[in-house]
Amino acid sequence: MFRAMILAALMVLSVVAGAVTVAGTSTVANHVGNGVGNGVGNGVGNGVGNGVGNGVGNADGPMEPGTAKPLTISWFRDPGNANGPYPVLPNEYEDDTSGISMFTNAEGDVELTVDNSTARNPNGKWDMVALHVETEALEDLNPPESGADKGLVTENFLENDSWDLSVEQVGGDKTLDIAANQEDFPEPELSAETEAEIPPVMIFADTEGIEGDYLSDDEPDSGLYVWIDPNRATLTEGGEETSFAPGESYEATFDVTGQTQSVTFDMVEGEGQLGDDYSPANTFNRDIVGETKAMTASTMSMVMVPEDGENQTATFEVEGNYQLGGDTMGTIPWGEAVGQFDFTGLENQNFEVHMYAPGYLPNATLSSDFRDQDVLLEPENRIYVASGSGTVRDVIDPNYTIENATIRDSKTMTIAYTNPDHDTPTGIATQIGDGHASGDSTIAYTTGVEDPYYDEMWLHYETSTEIFPAIDRSPGQNSVEKFQSSPLSLNVTQVNAEDGSPLYLNLSRNASGVYVVPDNSSSDARIYNSSQMTGLFFSFKLNDMQFFEDGERAMPQPGDAFEATLTIDTEAGTKTETTQWRFVEGRTVPIAEGDEIRLQQSENAQIQFNSTLARGTAMGIRVVATAENGTELLNTSTGEMTLSGLGPTICCDGPSTGPWGSISTTIDTSDLPVGTQLTAQARVVADLPDAYPEPLVVSEVEGEIRAPPSGSVSLSAQTGDGETVTVDSVDTTDGGFVSVHTNSPTGPTIGVSEYLEAGEQSDIQISLDETIDETTEIYVLVHTDSDFNQEYNWPADDPAYMNDDGSRVSASAEYTIESTPTATPTDEPSTPTDEPSTPTDTATATATATPTDDEGVETPGATTTETSDGGPGFGIAIALIALLAAAALLTRRD
């Protein structure tokens, strides 16, 4: 009986599992995945669409547990001619991207960070407070989806009894009343005039998951933002109005449909402190480290004053020392203040160091200069914060030797023309993290512009740590001089000089444009192939430096190839490592037919440019369409796009361009008449010197709108040896290919025709890559040549021609393997038969449509197996029979 019951239970589970698998997004399926997550309150009703995604997170309500967090937004936020840290117009955003978009843009600019201390800057102005919690059910607040008030829900939040936020002083009686801060409030200090009201407390609903960097799981999620301006917000204490003050702590408690989450934040004075016993070595790039309560990423400065010599100024951003939630640091409340100075030649001298914060301009008008950090840190404007002192140590040893060292994994890297962070490992890491730098053994020289220019580059060698003191303790006034006097050397020479006079690099004759950058685990880990993550960069700003040929200045040209060998002399022997690169012409070309683009009438017509410029170059595409009478029908430009790489990965955060990269965009041309004239431009839109126009057009192509391509194919049943297939005819408007498949028109590809010109082609012989060894159904599919290279590249490119009904242009027919008869002698006469023969060479194939997956994407090579009821596992009928059998067994046992 027990075995029979188990069998019956297994049958039932198989039926349920099969139904769940087939249903996909059914209530049952998602209730299983969402069981604990939305079980309370939502039940099965919220099963559809949530699946496993909500997990355990929403067990007690719509808020994700443990996600309430405080953030701060810098008072010095610099949007340029706008109103700084305020998330409503007027600001730097268009009407449909204001509101909550300020939060994600401020975070991207590192002017908003997770931080449970909000500082009053030395100029007397508070940074902003932003409380955030990850939550669903935001539709209850009816947030505006666009316009100047996108996401702004303050009024709806206050009127909805299911949503609440209390902000109360810890150990005190001050409270923040959100409703009381919606009227009779002081106006903010703006750098642009506005008629809009900007209350000191505003609430925004982010339904789009605009930001993920500071979320608990680093994945975008919907959430609620409460923005507070402590400079203007009114608190109440004992029935009297008051305001925030340094030294106070507050607890903020979100209450959403009965679920609560609390978080605390401190109000602090943005003070700082420095030591009085610094002892930096007499070399360059020495750190002086202090502390400050100013917001993480705030821009400040230090001034080093030696006994004998010139004062030096270092500008820095405050570094956080505590991680809260996501990957953004909070000061809690102290953060590191690090100024970097050159103490070369100052051995044994005493020095003073002073820390400053930005200040006001005298009699400032609220203009763009008001928030210009460089201006605010000039001597006449900056505000004193703290002082320290120290004595410079003498560590120079001209005869320093290395006992042993290792060197490995050399590589070349490239970046677009202008790179402001070329000479520090953290600066290089920033460029990699921002996607502007990548591994690439081709360096572009762009000549098709008024002032030709080189992209810039780094050489990188992974080394052991012994090289750092060797460079550090060698004499020299800068990194290049110290490297040259150390036990290390670099030889850079052209390897393909035709006249026997190669170009070469002479470090001694390069006063600028070349930097030696030791990296003792400060740069980006993605550069490294070993876990040690220590090495040496050589920074080449090619537009500022010089190569030489026979002692005379000369510069590389496209086609010139180089190799660079780093040598380390050690007591254990000489160690070397070599890397190579070549210069290529900086070209940007459209994917076009001949010399023009021909876009179809389509909602998603694609325009693509390939380029040899540095991967990561900030580029964009502009398209203009004009009618025959000169009327402009379309003028659209993309935003900034990163040039994506093509080719093998050789290091870092993405593939090498090898040497080509690409940018592409889709535009809606469905309403443009056939024959409409087009102009498409590829443009470099950022990171160029002032001397160049911005954007800089690097490629332009003309073209027109054409009708969608059409085609047909005819295939007859045939007999053959399994090595070739004959297609009766193909007729296409744009040329292309015919591919042969088994199982379905998108099944395994066993053969492809040569490129076929537009028009009708007959009796096309296709050699098969995979021999057919038994009679079977074969399929042919007709392809466009979408990238115009006359090379078959499906499914990456070259999609199928389409019929009017949306099916692919294809055909199928039976393919019979011809047999070779063998004569067998016999005395028996042949026996006639009444069975008629069945001809197989006159059947005609019909066009078929290829199934797609749930989102309409072709799934080449995919096969499915279905039972009679269309589901996996036991069919329902079989399961019912099994249940009846189990019942009968139980009855008989009884």
ABEGO torsion letter per residue (X at the ends): XAAAAAAAAAAAAAAAAAAAAAAGABAAAAAAAAAAAAABGAEAAAABGAEAAAEAAAAAEABBBGABBBBBBBAABBAEGBAEABABOBBABBAAABEAAAAAAAAAAGABBBBABBBBBAAGBBBBBBBBBBBBGAAAAGBBABEAABGBAAAAAAABAABBBBBBBBGBABBBBAAAAABGBBBBBBABBBABBBBABBBBBBAAGABAAABAAGBBBBBBBBBBBAAABBBBBGGBBBBBBBGBBBBBBBBBGGBBBBBBBBBBBBBBBBBAABBBBBBBGBBBBBBBABBBGBBBBBBBBBABEBBBBBBBBBBBABBBEBABBBAOABBBBBBBBBABGABGBBBBBBBBBBBBBBGBBBBAAAABAAAAABAAABBBABBBBBBBBBABBAABBBABBBBBGBBBBBBBABBABAABAAAAAAAAAAGABBBBABBBBBAABABBBBBBBBBBBBBBAAAAAAAAABBEABAAAAAAABABBBBBBBAABAAGBBBBBBAAABABGBBBBBBBGABBAAABABAAGBBBBBBBBAAABBBBBGGBBBBBBBGBBBBBBBBBBBAAEBBBBBBBBBBBBBBBBBBBBEABBBBBBBABBBBBBBBABBBGBBBBBBBBBBBAAGBBABBBBBBBBBBBBBEBBAEEABBBAOABBBBBBBBBAAABBBGBBBBBBBBBABGBBAABBOBBBABBBBBBBBBBBBBBBBBBBBBBAGABBBBABBBBAAEEBBBBBBGBAABBBABBBBBBBBEBBBGBBBBBABBBABBBBBBBBBBBBAAGAGBBAOAABGBBBBBAAGBBBBBBBBBBBBBBBBBBBBABBBBBBABBBBBAAABBBBBBBBBBBAAGBBBBGBBBBBBAAGBBEBBAAAAAAAAAAAAAAAAAAX
